[in-house]
Amino acid sequence: MSDFWDAASAIATAAATIVALALGLDEVRARRKENTDREVGQARLVVSELDCTTASVTNHSCEPLLELRIIRAEAEVNSQPVTICWPEQSHRIFHNVAPGQTLFLELTTTLWGQYTPEGEVHPREDHGYIPSPATDPRLTIQFIDARGLRWQRIGLRPPTRLLDELSPPAPNPHQPP
């Protein structure tokens, strides 16, 4: 009979150990999620917009951004990304962006062509800031938050953490003749 109690005691001890490990893993997961939510908190409040003539980035958080870079402006035409242009002399790297501050970037008008599925361009009369059939206009921005963490945000998609240095702003593409 003592063998039975020894076996039952061993099984109960093993079960208690497994339950304790599972609870410990749940606690670790909860803390990781809480830390991730805390890290991304400010990044979620940095919002970019791209309208017909202007790009803007607003720091809606209550903390400054140490650095902000406007990397590129794009839209989709026939499921292909198309780069939207701004004046070459435009300032696109900013330091110490204050809470609540909005930065603006004027766009330039461009003579857009007809895009084929192969990505070729055929000139046509579509002159404007953004191609007329474009969808999903968006800015790609990168920034360093008040805690020194680096982030990238494309349009209104969730921010993603960058582990490398911030990228330089992309140059304007060459315009078709």
C-alpha positions as CSV (number, residue, x, y, z in Angstrom):
1,M,0.0,0.0,0.0
2,S,2.9,2.3,0.7
3,D,4.0,1.9,-3.0
4,F,0.6,3.3,-4.0
5,W,1.0,6.4,-1.8
6,D,4.5,6.9,-3.0
7,A,3.4,6.8,-6.6
8,A,0.4,9.0,-5.9
9,S,2.6,11.5,-4.1
10,A,5.1,11.5,-7.0
11,I,2.3,12.1,-9.6
12,A,0.8,14.9,-7.4
13,T,4.3,16.6,-7.1
14,A,4.8,16.3,-10.9
15,A,1.4,17.8,-11.6
16,A,2.0,20.7,-9.1
17,T,5.3,21.4,-10.8
18,I,3.7,21.4,-14.2
19,V,1.0,23.8,-13.0
20,A,3.6,26.1,-11.4
21,L,5.6,26.2,-14.6
22,A,2.5,26.9,-16.7
23,L,1.5,29.8,-14.4
24,G,5.1,31.1,-14.5
25,L,5.1,31.1,-18.3
26,D,1.7,32.9,-18.4
27,E,3.2,35.5,-16.1
28,V,6.3,35.9,-18.3
29,R,4.0,36.3,-21.4
30,A,1.8,38.9,-19.6
31,R,4.9,40.9,-18.6
32,R,6.3,40.8,-22.1
33,K,3.0,42.0,-23.6
34,E,2.8,44.7,-21.0
35,N,6.4,45.9,-21.8
36,T,5.7,45.8,-25.5
37,D,2.5,47.8,-25.1
38,R,4.4,50.3,-22.9
39,E,7.3,50.6,-25.5
40,V,4.9,51.1,-28.5
41,G,2.7,53.5,-26.6
42,Q,4.3,56.7,-27.9
43,A,4.9,55.3,-31.4
44,R,1.2,54.7,-31.8
45,L,0.6,58.4,-31.3
46,V,2.9,59.6,-34.1
47,V,0.5,59.9,-37.1
48,S,1.2,60.8,-40.7
49,E,-1.2,62.0,-43.3
50,L,-0.9,62.4,-47.1
51,D,-3.6,64.6,-48.7
52,C,-3.8,66.0,-52.2
53,T,-1.1,68.7,-51.8
54,T,0.6,68.2,-48.5
55,A,2.2,65.5,-46.3
56,S,2.1,66.0,-42.5
57,V,3.3,64.2,-39.4
58,T,1.8,65.0,-36.0
59,N,3.2,63.9,-32.6
60,H,0.0,63.4,-30.6
61,S,1.9,62.1,-27.6
62,C,2.8,64.0,-24.5
63,E,6.6,63.4,-25.0
64,P,9.0,64.7,-27.6
65,L,10.4,62.8,-30.5
66,L,14.2,62.9,-30.4
67,E,14.4,62.6,-34.2
68,L,11.9,62.2,-37.0
69,R,12.6,61.4,-40.7
70,I,10.1,61.4,-43.5
71,I,11.5,58.6,-45.7
72,R,9.1,58.5,-48.6
73,A,5.6,59.2,-49.9
74,E,3.8,56.5,-52.0
75,A,0.5,55.4,-53.3
76,E,-0.7,52.4,-55.2
77,V,-1.6,52.4,-58.9
78,N,-2.7,49.0,-60.3
79,S,-1.3,47.3,-57.2
80,Q,2.1,48.8,-57.9
81,P,3.8,51.4,-55.5
82,V,4.3,54.8,-57.1
83,T,6.5,57.4,-55.4
84,I,5.0,60.8,-54.8
85,C,7.5,63.7,-55.1
86,W,8.3,66.8,-53.1
87,P,10.8,69.7,-53.8
88,E,14.4,68.4,-53.6
89,Q,15.3,71.1,-51.1
90,S,12.6,70.1,-48.6
91,H,13.8,69.5,-45.1
92,R,12.9,65.9,-44.1
93,I,15.0,65.3,-41.0
94,F,13.7,66.9,-37.8
95,H,15.1,67.0,-34.3
96,N,13.2,67.5,-31.0
97,V,9.7,67.4,-32.3
98,A,7.6,68.7,-29.4
99,P,4.4,67.1,-28.1
100,G,1.4,68.2,-30.2
101,Q,3.7,69.5,-33.0
102,T,2.7,69.0,-36.6
103,L,5.3,69.1,-39.4
104,F,4.3,69.8,-43.0
105,L,5.9,68.8,-46.3
106,E,4.6,70.3,-49.6
107,L,4.3,68.0,-52.5
108,T,5.2,68.8,-56.1
109,T,3.0,68.4,-59.1
110,T,4.2,65.7,-61.5
111,L,3.2,64.5,-65.0
112,W,2.1,61.0,-64.3
113,G,2.0,58.3,-66.9
114,Q,-0.1,55.2,-67.6
115,Y,1.2,52.2,-65.6
116,T,1.0,48.7,-67.0
117,P,1.2,45.5,-65.0
118,E,4.9,45.2,-66.0
119,G,5.5,48.6,-64.4
120,E,6.3,50.4,-67.7
121,V,5.2,54.1,-68.0
122,H,3.4,55.5,-71.1
123,P,3.0,59.3,-70.9
124,R,-0.4,60.7,-70.8
125,E,-2.1,63.9,-69.5
126,D,-2.4,63.2,-65.8
127,H,-0.7,66.2,-64.1
128,G,-1.0,66.6,-60.3
129,Y,0.4,65.8,-56.9
130,I,-0.8,62.2,-56.8
131,P,-1.8,60.1,-59.8
132,S,-5.6,60.3,-60.4
133,P,-6.2,56.5,-60.1
134,A,-4.0,56.1,-57.0
135,T,-5.2,54.4,-53.8
136,D,-3.7,54.0,-50.3
137,P,-1.6,57.2,-50.2
138,R,0.9,56.9,-47.3
139,L,4.1,58.2,-45.8
140,T,6.9,56.1,-44.5
141,I,8.3,57.7,-41.4
142,Q,11.1,56.7,-39.0
143,F,11.7,58.2,-35.6
144,I,13.3,57.9,-32.2
145,D,10.9,58.2,-29.3
146,A,11.6,59.8,-25.9
147,R,13.0,56.5,-24.5
148,G,15.5,56.3,-27.4
149,L,13.7,53.4,-29.2
150,R,13.7,53.5,-33.0
151,W,10.4,53.0,-34.9
152,Q,9.0,52.9,-38.4
153,R,5.5,53.6,-39.4
154,I,4.0,53.2,-42.8
155,G,0.7,55.2,-43.2
156,L,-1.6,54.2,-40.3
157,R,-0.3,50.7,-40.0
158,P,1.0,49.7,-36.6
159,P,4.5,50.9,-35.8
160,T,7.3,48.4,-36.0
161,R,10.5,48.5,-33.9
162,L,13.8,49.2,-35.8
163,L,16.9,47.6,-34.4
164,D,19.3,49.4,-36.9
165,E,19.9,53.1,-37.4
166,L,17.3,55.3,-39.1
167,S,17.4,55.3,-42.9
168,P,18.2,58.4,-44.9
169,P,15.2,60.0,-46.7
170,A,14.7,58.5,-50.2
171,P,15.4,60.7,-53.1
172,N,12.8,61.7,-55.6
173,P,12.6,59.3,-58.5
174,H,13.5,60.6,-62.0
175,Q,10.5,62.0,-63.7
176,P,9.4,60.7,-67.1
177,P,10.0,63.1,-70.0
